[in-house]
Amino acid sequence: MEPYGNLIIGPNGSGKTNLLEAMAYTAMGKSIRFHQDADLINTKGSFFAISAGFQTDLQLPLDIHLAYDGKRKVLKINKDVKRQLSSLFDVVKIIYCAPEDIQLVNGSPRLRRQHFDLAISQVFPAYIGTLREYLHVVEQRNKLLKSDYLAAEKRSWDLRFAKCLSTLYPFREKYLQLLNSELRGAYKDVSINTKDLKVQYVPVLREAMRLGEAELLQHLELYEPREKMWQRSLFGAHLDDYSFRMGNFGMRAFASQGQKRIAVIVMKMIQAQLIESNTRIKPIMLFDDVFAELDYDHGQKIHDLCKDSYQIFIASPKRMCGRYLAR
């Protein structure tokens, strides 16, 4: 691997994306493209295994091994078996950029939630446990709403729901503050056609991030008749959305495809900076045929924003992308 970057060249369908996805898998314990583990097993096989060797900033070896046999997944870090896949978030940081990232603007709220949950977890690993507990409470509470529940039982789950939500929201709020601060700073002039970028939180319950546990409980009481009818929790972090904005306009409806592509790439570059500044771990950057979607000037600006200290992999069917590796 070269210190200033690595260029992976091959025709379409030759496996470049599979290689990058495998690399990203060793940092997250799951597919960065949201594939199910069962879909990653070769059609002629019954399991898959991935091993990767890293070197920390202290020049220490770091070996990651993951295996899945269709039923159980095993993670080993330096040969020690880890019970939680989230252990990876403490040691390896990988950022994956691909043309389909434009769906973060155009796609569903679920896709945006998945992206930002991952991004926040990379910057604040403690968020993972908070999110896991919250989603468990939502699942159990939804089961309760489908039954003839007792008032005391529902009150118990409501208390846990409010507590988890009031713990989870500050992580999301802090992350967006950091992200938007960078968008207003060093990244504000990356494109003359993409100005005043920001990401806005769009909760189902207005001002949800400002509500304490007591206020959330009051809203749960107000929502009870509707939640009982629909048999599910009708507000909370599992339903909230994020909006990409350009000034006062939503990018989904008013931005061009080119503006959307620049916005999501810039956001990934900021993610790298936030990871390093908050965890002291330098992320690895994976670019899957991204530069083919950009003109030369924008590609060069993205290149200039990549720190020399980051390990970079660029996959492309064209050798011309190698120009971005020149320092």
Secondary structure as the mmCIF struct_conf table of DSSP 4:
data_model
#
loop_
_struct_conf.conf_type_id
_struct_conf.id
_struct_conf.beg_label_comp_id
_struct_conf.beg_label_asym_id
_struct_conf.beg_label_seq_id
_struct_conf.end_label_comp_id
_struct_conf.end_label_asym_id
_struct_conf.end_label_seq_id
TURN_TY1_P TURN_TY1_P1 PRO A 3 TYR A 4
STRN STRN1 ASN A 6 ILE A 9
TURN_TY1_P TURN_TY1_P2 ASN A 12 GLY A 13
BEND BEND1 SER A 14 GLY A 15
HELX_RH_AL_P HELX_RH_AL_P1 LYS A 16 MET A 28
BEND BEND2 GLY A 29 LYS A 30
TURN_TY1_P TURN_TY1_P3 ILE A 32 ARG A 33
HELX_RH_3T_P HELX_RH_3T_P1 ASP A 37 LEU A 40
BEND BEND3 ILE A 41 ILE A 41
TURN_TY1_P TURN_TY1_P4 THR A 43 LYS A 44
BEND BEND4 SER A 46 SER A 46
STRN STRN2 PHE A 48 GLN A 55
TURN_TY1_P TURN_TY1_P5 ASP A 57 LEU A 58
BEND BEND5 GLN A 59 GLN A 59
STRN STRN3 PRO A 61 TYR A 68
BEND BEND6 GLY A 70 LYS A 71
STRN STRN4 LYS A 73 ILE A 77
TURN_TY1_P TURN_TY1_P6 ASN A 78 LYS A 79
STRN STRN5 ASP A 80 LYS A 82
BEND BEND7 ARG A 83 ARG A 83
HELX_RH_3T_P HELX_RH_3T_P2 LEU A 85 ASP A 90
TURN_TY1_P TURN_TY1_P7 VAL A 91 VAL A 91
STRN STRN6 ILE A 94 CYS A 97
HELX_RH_3T_P HELX_RH_3T_P3 PRO A 99 ILE A 102
HELX_RH_AL_P HELX_RH_AL_P2 GLN A 103 ASN A 106
BEND BEND8 GLY A 107 GLY A 107
HELX_RH_AL_P HELX_RH_AL_P3 PRO A 109 VAL A 123
TURN_TY1_P TURN_TY1_P8 PRO A 125 PRO A 125
HELX_RH_AL_P HELX_RH_AL_P4 ALA A 126 LEU A 145
TURN_TY1_P TURN_TY1_P9 LYS A 146 LYS A 146
BEND BEND9 SER A 147 SER A 147
HELX_RH_AL_P HELX_RH_AL_P5 ALA A 151 ARG A 184
TURN_TY1_P TURN_TY1_P10 GLY A 185 ASP A 189
BEND BEND10 VAL A 190 VAL A 190
TURN_TY1_P TURN_TY1_P11 ILE A 192 ASN A 193
BEND BEND11 THR A 194 THR A 194
BEND BEND12 ASP A 196 ASP A 196
STRN STRN7 LEU A 197 VAL A 202
BEND BEND13 VAL A 204 LEU A 205
TURN_TY1_P TURN_TY1_P12 ARG A 206 GLU A 207
HELX_RH_3T_P HELX_RH_3T_P4 ALA A 208 ARG A 210
HELX_RH_AL_P HELX_RH_AL_P6 GLU A 213 TRP A 230
TURN_TY1_P TURN_TY1_P13 GLN A 231 GLN A 231
BEND BEND14 ARG A 232 ARG A 232
BEND BEND15 PHE A 235 GLY A 236
TURN_TY1_P TURN_TY1_P14 ALA A 237 LEU A 239
STRN STRN8 ASP A 241 MET A 246
TURN_TY1_P TURN_TY1_P15 GLY A 247 ASN A 248
STRN STRN9 PHE A 249 GLY A 250
HELX_RH_AL_P HELX_RH_AL_P7 MET A 251 PHE A 254
BEND BEND16 ALA A 255 ALA A 255
HELX_RH_AL_P HELX_RH_AL_P8 GLN A 257 THR A 279
HELX_LH_PP_P HELX_LH_PP_P1 LYS A 282 PRO A 283
STRN STRN10 ILE A 284 ASP A 288
BEND BEND17 ASP A 289 ASP A 289
HELX_RH_3T_P HELX_RH_3T_P5 PHE A 291 GLU A 293
BEND BEND18 LEU A 294 LEU A 294
HELX_RH_AL_P HELX_RH_AL_P9 TYR A 296 LEU A 305
BEND BEND19 CYS A 306 CYS A 306
TURN_TY1_P TURN_TY1_P16 ASP A 308 SER A 309
BEND BEND20 TYR A 310 TYR A 310
STRN STRN11 GLN A 311 SER A 316
BEND BEND21 PRO A 317 LYS A 318
HELX_RH_3T_P HELX_RH_3T_P6 ARG A 319 LEU A 325
#
